[in-house]
Amino acid sequence: MTDSPHILITGSTRGIGAAIVEALTGRAARVVGHGRTDGADAVGADLAEAGAADRLWERALERLDGRIDVLVNNAGVFEPIAVDAPADEWQAAWGRTLQINLQASADLCRRAVLHWRERSVAGAERGGRIVNVASRAAYRGDSPAHWHYAASKAGMVAMTKSIARGYAAEGILAFAVCPGFTMTGMAEDYLSSRGGDKLLADIPLGRVAAPQEVASTVAYLALEAPPSMTGAVLDINGASYVR
């Protein structure tokens, strides 16, 4: 990888994403983030819309002078839908969650693979890195109101492994991290609504993860992890689920 990698991070305006930006900025990297609206260091895109991921890639590529070396897929939603909800609401909730959490990530991974292949053909530096932020739910499942969330994150893990196996010979590396509860606004709301003490009792460490803990792991995978680690999925869940 180049000494000064160009990095695109989705969902970077708060929580884990903001911590990832902080962890990577200043480490010999140019970083472009992503949010719902444009900002000085972020490209605006609503990933719930079909085609938005491709538009995000093009605009980020322009900001990064035509080169992206690392893609971090962090954007996601965690929205409940009851099993007895009306069918149209149920299907809309599944469609939205899978579109944002999985399809948009897949679209960006596809663009990254094609970009790195094009650069290799042109004689530029070979390969690049993808880091997908999945979830403990990919392996453990989630609440009765979050089947779709768990399914989307399991899809991210399977996609990561497929990319790692399919493109390692081309220098294209893929990793995933699977956080459990992380102290962001989303987790705080969930903890308060579901009974925080009871949930914390299920975490041997006795607390949820800090965003910085997840971010430091993402930064390691993005910049330092040896190529032989490609395909690795790292857990950050306080031993609440041990594989």
C-alpha positions in Angstrom: 0.0 0.0 0.0 1.1 3.5 -0.7 2.7 5.4 2.2 -0.1 8.0 2.2 -3.3 6.0 1.6 -6.5 7.7 0.5 -9.4 6.5 2.7 -13.2 6.6 2.3 -15.2 6.0 5.4 -19.0 5.7 5.4 -21.2 6.8 8.2 -18.5 9.0 9.6 -20.3 11.9 11.2 -21.0 10.4 14.6 -20.4 7.4 16.9 -18.0 4.7 15.6 -17.6 6.4 12.3 -16.4 9.7 13.8 -14.0 7.8 16.0 -12.6 6.0 13.0 -12.0 9.3 11.3 -10.2 10.6 14.4 -8.1 7.4 14.6 -7.0 7.6 10.9 -6.6 11.4 10.4 -3.0 12.4 10.8 -1.6 8.9 10.3 -0.2 9.7 6.9 -3.7 9.3 5.3 -6.1 11.5 3.4 -9.5 10.8 4.7 -12.9 11.5 3.2 -16.0 10.7 5.3 -19.7 10.4 4.5 -22.9 11.6 6.0 -26.4 12.4 5.0 -25.3 15.9 3.8 -22.2 17.5 2.4 -19.6 18.9 4.7 -16.0 20.1 4.6 -14.7 16.5 5.2 -17.7 14.5 4.2 -19.6 13.6 1.1 -23.4 13.6 1.4 -25.4 10.6 0.3 -28.6 8.9 1.4 -27.6 5.2 1.2 -31.3 4.2 1.5 -31.6 5.3 -2.2 -30.7 2.9 -4.9 -27.6 4.1 -6.7 -26.5 6.4 -3.9 -23.4 4.3 -3.1 -22.2 4.6 -6.7 -22.7 8.3 -6.6 -20.9 8.5 -3.3 -17.9 6.6 -4.7 -17.6 8.9 -7.7 -17.7 12.1 -5.6 -15.3 10.7 -3.0 -12.9 9.6 -5.8 -13.0 13.2 -7.1 -12.2 14.6 -3.7 -9.3 12.1 -3.3 -7.7 13.0 -6.7 -8.9 9.9 -8.5 -7.5 7.3 -6.0 -9.0 5.4 -3.1 -6.8 2.9 -1.3 -8.9 1.9 1.7 -12.7 1.6 1.9 -14.3 1.4 5.4 -18.0 0.5 5.3 -19.4 1.7 8.6 -22.8 3.3 7.8 -25.7 1.4 9.1 -29.2 1.5 10.7 -30.6 -0.4 13.7 -34.3 0.1 13.5 -36.9 -2.3 15.0 -39.9 -3.9 13.3 -42.3 -6.2 15.1 -43.0 -9.7 13.7 -46.7 -8.9 13.8 -46.4 -5.6 12.0 -48.4 -5.2 8.8 -46.8 -7.0 5.9 -46.1 -3.8 4.0 -44.3 -2.2 7.0 -42.4 -5.4 7.6 -41.2 -5.6 4.0 -40.3 -1.9 4.0 -38.3 -2.2 7.1 -36.4 -5.2 5.7 -35.8 -3.4 2.4 -34.5 -0.3 4.1 -32.1 -2.1 6.5 -30.8 -4.4 3.8 -30.3 -1.5 1.4 -28.3 0.6 3.8 -26.4 -2.0 5.7 -25.7 -4.6 3.0 -26.5 -3.5 -0.5 -24.8 -0.1 -0.3 -21.8 -1.7 1.3 -21.7 -4.3 -1.5 -22.0 -1.6 -4.1 -19.0 0.2 -2.6 -17.0 -3.0 -2.3 -17.7 -3.7 -6.0 -16.5 -0.2 -7.0 -13.4 -0.6 -4.9 -12.5 -4.0 -6.5 -13.0 -2.6 -10.0 -11.0 0.6 -9.2 -8.1 -1.4 -7.9 -8.2 -3.7 -10.9 -8.2 -0.8 -13.2 -5.2 0.8 -11.4 -3.3 -2.5 -11.6 -3.9 -2.7 -15.3 -2.7 0.9 -15.7 0.6 0.0 -13.9 -0.2 1.8 -10.7 0.2 0.3 -7.2 -1.5 -3.1 -6.8 -4.5 -3.8 -4.6 -6.2 -2.1 -1.7 -8.1 -2.8 1.6 -11.7 -3.1 2.6 -12.8 -3.0 6.3 -16.5 -3.8 6.9 -18.0 -2.9 10.2 -20.5 -5.7 10.9 -21.8 -6.8 14.3 -21.9 -9.5 17.0 -25.5 -10.0 15.7 -24.0 -11.6 12.6 -23.1 -14.7 14.7 -25.3 -14.4 17.8 -28.5 -13.0 16.2 -30.4 -10.1 17.8 -33.7 -9.3 19.4 -37.1 -10.4 18.0 -37.5 -6.9 16.5 -34.2 -7.0 14.7 -34.1 -10.1 12.5 -33.3 -7.9 9.5 -30.4 -6.2 11.3 -28.8 -9.5 12.2 -29.3 -10.8 8.6 -27.7 -7.7 7.1 -24.6 -8.0 9.3 -24.3 -11.7 8.6 -24.4 -10.8 4.9 -21.6 -8.3 5.5 -19.4 -11.0 7.1 -20.1 -13.5 4.3 -19.4 -10.8 1.7 -16.1 -9.9 3.4 -14.9 -13.5 3.4 -15.9 -13.9 -0.3 -13.9 -10.9 -1.3 -10.9 -12.0 0.7 -11.0 -15.5 -0.9 -11.7 -14.2 -4.4 -9.2 -11.4 -4.8 -6.3 -12.0 -2.4 -4.1 -12.9 -5.4 -4.6 -9.4 -6.8 -3.5 -7.8 -3.5 -7.1 -6.9 -2.6 -7.6 -7.5 1.1 -10.8 -7.6 3.1 -11.5 -7.6 6.8 -14.5 -7.3 9.1 -15.0 -6.2 12.7 -18.0 -7.4 14.8 -18.7 -5.0 17.7 -21.2 -5.8 20.4 -22.9 -2.9 22.1 -20.9 0.2 21.6 -21.5 3.4 23.5 -23.0 5.5 20.8 -26.4 7.3 20.8 -28.0 4.3 19.1 -26.8 1.9 21.9 -27.7 4.3 24.7 -31.3 4.4 23.4 -31.4 0.7 23.2 -29.9 0.1 26.6 -32.4 2.5 28.3 -35.4 1.0 26.4 -34.5 -2.6 27.1 -33.1 -2.4 30.6 -29.5 -1.6 30.7 -28.6 -3.5 33.9 -29.9 -6.8 32.5 -28.1 -6.3 29.2 -24.8 -5.4 30.9 -25.1 -8.5 33.0 -24.6 -10.5 29.7 -21.3 -8.8 29.1 -18.5 -10.4 31.1 -16.4 -7.3 30.8 -19.1 -5.4 32.6 -19.4 -2.5 30.1 -20.1 -1.8 26.5 -17.3 -1.0 24.2 -16.1 2.6 23.6 -16.2 3.8 20.0 -12.4 4.4 20.2 -11.9 0.7 20.8 -13.7 -0.2 17.6 -11.9 2.6 15.8 -8.4 1.5 16.8 -9.2 -2.0 15.5 -10.5 -0.6 12.2 -7.4 1.6 11.9 -5.1 -1.4 12.4 -6.8 -3.4 9.7 -6.9 -0.4 7.4 -3.2 0.5 7.7 -1.1 -2.2 9.5 -2.6 -5.7 9.4 -0.4 -8.1 7.5 -1.8 -9.4 4.2 -2.0 -12.9 5.6 -4.8 -11.7 7.8 -7.1 -11.1 4.9 -10.5 -12.6 5.6 -10.2 -12.1 9.3 -13.2 -11.2 11.4 -12.4 -9.6 14.7 -14.8 -9.5 17.7 -15.1 -6.5 20.0 -17.9 -7.5 22.4 -16.5 -7.8 25.9 -16.7 -11.7 25.7 -20.5 -11.5 25.4 -20.2 -13.8 22.4 -17.1 -16.0 22.0 -16.7 -18.0 18.8 
